[in-house]
């Protein structure tokens, strides 16, 4: 017969072991989630790295980029360097330029690539004299409610009322500043219909003089996915494209990319959990 004190020790050991396992499993889950997060890069730096110019008058460049995305299956797989580059061209201009400068095909087709491609960070260009935009609320249904109210009030034909203009600004900031799935498909598509009547309804999300076209970020070494270079020499983009074969002899390791530390940490946590799990 096992003494009562021994029963207590065995029970306590079981509780301690279970608690350690649960805690470490939680830690591993958190680390895996953290390592999966994508670093958002500044569009001006991506333009410099990929060799394209942010120019709201360059309608042909926008349409050429969109046509490349359509012709090369980038809505399904955006990992290829040219898919990424052409998506960035479309997305940068869509998010930065005034609605009047964006071709209708870009407005209609841009969101087909939201899920497969990774966007860079840029806000709509600064408009002198325009008021500050209202703060975007991405955790409620305010954007969709604003679109519904606009549709019911006939704002697509006449956006002169205070109600239409207030709802348009709410819809605009949710569209521009929140994750793409915050708005319903109807609201996502409908905002572009509203933009024609509400073209004069403007606001600024960047304060003062617009410096968004200047790259002040240290963007060397960005990890853009499989098959792409980690850094680029000054002359790599003279013709607007990545130079072929610049890094053909290099072999990447996790430590060479931004995810290396997270990968190593996650692997260490996994090994520790494995050891704990082996405790009887």
C-alpha positions as CSV (number, residue, x, y, z in Angstrom):
1,X,0.0,0.0,0.0
2,X,1.4,3.5,-1.0
3,X,1.6,5.9,2.0
4,X,-0.9,8.8,1.9
5,X,2.0,11.2,1.8
6,X,3.3,9.5,-1.4
7,X,-0.2,9.7,-2.9
8,X,-0.1,13.5,-2.3
9,X,3.3,13.9,-3.9
10,X,2.2,11.9,-6.9
11,X,-0.9,13.9,-7.3
12,X,1.0,17.2,-7.0
13,X,3.5,16.1,-9.6
14,X,0.7,15.3,-12.0
15,X,-0.9,18.7,-11.5
16,X,2.5,20.5,-11.9
17,X,3.3,18.6,-15.0
18,X,-0.1,19.3,-16.6
19,X,0.2,23.0,-15.8
20,X,3.6,23.2,-17.3
21,X,2.4,21.5,-20.5
22,X,-0.6,23.8,-20.8
23,X,1.5,26.9,-20.2
24,X,4.2,25.9,-22.8
25,X,1.6,24.9,-25.4
26,X,0.1,28.4,-25.0
27,X,3.5,29.9,-25.4
28,X,4.2,28.0,-28.5
29,X,0.9,29.0,-30.0
30,X,1.6,32.7,-29.3
31,X,5.1,32.4,-30.8
32,X,3.8,30.7,-33.9
33,X,1.2,33.4,-34.4
34,X,3.8,36.1,-33.9
35,X,6.2,34.6,-36.4
36,X,3.4,34.3,-39.0
37,X,2.6,38.1,-38.9
38,X,3.7,40.0,-41.9
39,X,5.8,43.1,-41.6
40,X,4.1,46.0,-43.3
41,X,6.6,47.9,-45.5
42,X,6.4,51.5,-46.6
43,X,5.2,51.9,-50.2
44,X,7.8,54.6,-51.0
45,X,10.6,52.1,-50.0
46,X,8.9,49.3,-51.9
47,X,8.8,51.5,-55.0
48,X,12.5,52.2,-54.6
49,X,13.3,48.6,-54.1
50,X,11.2,47.2,-56.9
51,X,12.0,50.0,-59.3
52,X,8.7,51.7,-60.0
53,X,7.6,55.3,-59.7
54,X,4.5,56.5,-57.7
55,X,2.9,58.8,-60.2
56,X,-0.8,59.5,-60.2
57,X,-0.7,60.5,-63.9
58,X,0.8,57.2,-65.0
59,X,-2.5,55.5,-65.9
60,X,-0.8,53.3,-68.5
61,X,1.6,51.9,-65.8
62,X,-1.3,51.1,-63.5
63,X,-3.3,49.3,-66.2
64,X,-0.2,47.4,-67.4
65,X,0.4,46.2,-63.8
66,X,-3.3,45.1,-63.4
67,X,-3.2,43.2,-66.7
68,X,-0.1,41.4,-65.6
69,X,-1.8,40.3,-62.4
70,X,-4.8,39.0,-64.4
71,X,-2.7,37.2,-67.0
72,X,-0.4,35.4,-64.5
73,X,-2.8,34.0,-61.9
74,X,-1.6,36.3,-59.2
75,X,-5.0,36.3,-57.5
76,X,-4.3,32.6,-56.7
77,X,-0.6,32.8,-56.0
78,X,1.2,36.1,-55.5
79,X,4.5,34.7,-54.3
80,X,6.4,35.4,-57.6
81,X,8.4,38.5,-57.6
82,X,6.7,40.0,-60.6
83,X,3.2,39.3,-59.1
84,X,4.3,41.1,-56.0
85,X,5.8,44.0,-57.9
86,X,2.8,44.6,-60.1
87,X,0.4,44.3,-57.2
88,X,2.3,46.9,-55.3
89,X,2.1,49.2,-58.3
90,X,-1.7,48.8,-58.4
91,X,-2.2,49.0,-54.7
92,X,0.1,52.0,-54.1
93,X,-1.7,54.1,-56.7
94,X,-5.1,52.9,-55.6
95,X,-4.5,53.9,-52.0
96,X,-2.6,57.1,-52.6
97,X,-4.0,58.8,-55.7
98,X,-7.2,60.9,-55.9
99,X,-10.2,58.9,-57.2
100,X,-10.3,60.9,-60.4
101,X,-6.8,59.7,-61.3
102,X,-7.5,56.0,-60.8
103,X,-8.7,54.1,-63.9
104,X,-12.1,52.4,-63.4
105,X,-10.6,49.0,-64.2
106,X,-8.3,49.4,-61.2
107,X,-11.2,50.4,-58.9
108,X,-13.2,47.3,-60.1
109,X,-10.3,44.8,-60.1
110,X,-8.0,45.8,-57.3
111,X,-9.7,43.9,-54.5
112,X,-9.4,40.5,-56.4
113,X,-5.8,40.4,-55.1
114,X,-6.3,41.5,-51.5
115,X,-6.1,37.9,-50.1
116,X,-3.2,36.5,-52.1
117,X,-0.9,39.6,-52.2
118,X,0.6,41.6,-49.4
119,X,0.0,45.4,-49.3
120,X,2.5,48.2,-48.4
121,X,1.6,51.1,-46.2
122,X,0.5,54.4,-47.7
123,X,-2.4,56.8,-47.1
124,X,-4.3,59.0,-49.5
125,X,-2.3,62.0,-50.7
126,X,-2.6,65.1,-48.6
127,X,-5.1,67.7,-49.9
128,X,-4.3,71.3,-48.8
129,X,-7.3,72.9,-47.0
130,X,-9.2,69.6,-46.4
131,X,-10.3,68.8,-42.9
132,X,-8.8,65.9,-40.9
133,X,-10.5,62.5,-41.5
134,X,-12.6,61.0,-38.8
135,X,-10.9,58.1,-37.0
136,X,-11.6,54.7,-38.6
137,X,-13.4,52.1,-36.3
138,X,-12.5,48.7,-37.7
139,X,-14.2,46.6,-34.9
140,X,-17.9,47.4,-35.6
141,X,-20.2,47.6,-38.6
142,X,-19.9,51.4,-39.1
143,X,-18.5,51.2,-42.6
144,X,-21.2,48.9,-43.9
145,X,-23.9,51.0,-42.0
146,X,-22.6,54.1,-43.7
147,X,-22.8,52.5,-47.1
148,X,-26.3,51.3,-46.5
149,X,-27.4,54.7,-45.3
150,X,-25.9,56.3,-48.4
151,X,-27.6,53.9,-50.8
152,X,-31.0,54.5,-49.1
153,X,-30.5,58.3,-49.2
154,X,-29.7,58.3,-52.9
155,X,-26.2,59.7,-52.3
156,X,-24.9,58.0,-55.5
157,X,-26.8,60.6,-57.4
158,X,-26.5,63.6,-55.0
159,X,-23.9,63.8,-52.3
160,X,-24.5,67.4,-51.3
161,X,-26.3,66.7,-48.0
162,X,-24.5,66.6,-44.7
163,X,-25.7,63.1,-44.1
164,X,-24.3,61.8,-47.3
165,X,-21.0,63.5,-46.8
166,X,-20.6,62.3,-43.2
167,X,-21.4,58.8,-44.2
168,X,-19.1,58.9,-47.2
169,X,-16.1,60.0,-44.9
170,X,-16.9,57.1,-42.5
171,X,-17.1,54.7,-45.4
172,X,-13.8,56.1,-46.9
173,X,-11.7,55.8,-43.7
174,X,-12.9,52.2,-43.0
175,X,-12.2,51.3,-46.6
176,X,-8.7,52.9,-46.5
177,X,-7.5,52.1,-43.0
178,X,-9.1,48.8,-42.0
179,X,-8.4,45.2,-43.1
180,X,-10.0,44.4,-46.5
181,X,-12.6,42.0,-45.0
182,X,-14.0,44.7,-42.6
183,X,-16.4,45.9,-45.3
184,X,-18.9,43.6,-47.1
185,X,-18.5,43.0,-50.8
186,X,-21.4,45.4,-51.5
187,X,-19.7,48.2,-49.5
188,X,-16.3,47.4,-51.0
189,X,-17.6,47.7,-54.5
190,X,-20.2,50.4,-53.7
191,X,-17.7,53.0,-52.4
192,X,-16.3,53.4,-55.9
193,X,-19.8,54.2,-57.2
194,X,-20.2,56.8,-54.5
195,X,-16.9,58.4,-55.2
196,X,-18.2,60.0,-58.4
197,X,-20.9,62.0,-56.7
198,X,-18.8,62.6,-53.6
199,X,-15.6,63.5,-55.4
200,X,-15.5,66.9,-53.6
201,X,-15.8,65.3,-50.2
202,X,-12.2,65.1,-49.1
203,X,-10.3,64.7,-45.8
204,X,-6.7,64.1,-44.7
205,X,-5.3,61.2,-42.8
206,X,-1.7,62.6,-42.9
207,X,-0.9,65.8,-41.2
208,X,0.9,68.8,-42.9
209,X,3.1,68.4,-46.0
210,X,2.8,65.0,-47.5
211,X,6.2,63.1,-47.2
212,X,4.9,59.7,-48.1
213,X,6.8,59.5,-51.4
214,X,10.1,59.7,-49.5
215,X,11.7,56.5,-48.3
216,X,13.1,57.0,-44.8
217,X,12.9,53.4,-43.8
218,X,15.9,51.0,-43.8
219,X,14.3,48.5,-46.2
220,X,17.4,46.5,-47.0
221,X,16.9,42.8,-46.3
222,X,13.1,42.8,-46.5
223,X,11.9,39.2,-47.0
224,X,9.6,39.3,-50.0
225,X,9.0,35.6,-50.3
226,X,10.5,32.7,-52.1
227,X,13.1,33.3,-54.8
228,X,13.6,37.0,-54.1
229,X,16.7,38.8,-53.1
230,X,17.2,39.9,-49.5
231,X,19.0,43.2,-50.5
232,X,19.6,45.1,-53.7
233,X,22.5,47.1,-55.0
234,X,22.0,50.6,-56.1
235,X,22.0,49.7,-59.8
236,X,19.7,46.7,-59.6
237,X,16.7,48.6,-60.8
238,X,18.0,50.8,-63.6
239,X,15.6,49.3,-66.0
240,X,12.7,49.0,-63.5
241,X,13.1,45.2,-63.0
242,X,15.1,43.0,-60.7
243,X,18.4,41.9,-62.2
244,X,18.4,38.2,-63.1
245,X,20.7,35.9,-61.3
246,X,22.2,38.5,-58.9
247,X,22.0,36.0,-56.1
248,X,21.9,32.7,-57.9
249,X,24.7,31.3,-55.8
250,X,23.4,32.4,-52.4
251,X,21.5,30.0,-50.2
252,X,19.1,31.5,-47.7
253,X,18.8,30.3,-44.1
254,X,16.1,31.4,-41.7
255,X,18.6,33.7,-40.0
256,X,19.1,35.6,-43.3
257,X,15.4,36.8,-43.2
258,X,13.3,38.8,-40.8
259,X,11.7,35.6,-39.6
260,X,14.9,33.9,-38.5
261,X,14.7,34.9,-34.8
262,X,11.1,33.9,-34.5
263,X,11.7,30.6,-36.2
264,X,14.6,29.8,-33.8
265,X,12.6,30.8,-30.8
266,X,9.6,28.8,-31.9
267,X,11.8,25.7,-32.5
268,X,13.3,26.1,-29.1
269,X,9.9,26.3,-27.4
270,X,8.8,23.2,-29.4
271,X,11.8,21.3,-28.2
272,X,11.2,22.3,-24.6
273,X,7.5,21.3,-24.8
274,X,8.6,17.9,-26.2
275,X,10.8,17.4,-23.2
276,X,8.0,18.3,-20.8
277,X,5.6,16.0,-22.7
278,X,7.9,13.1,-22.1
279,X,7.6,13.4,-18.4
280,X,5.5,10.6,-17.1
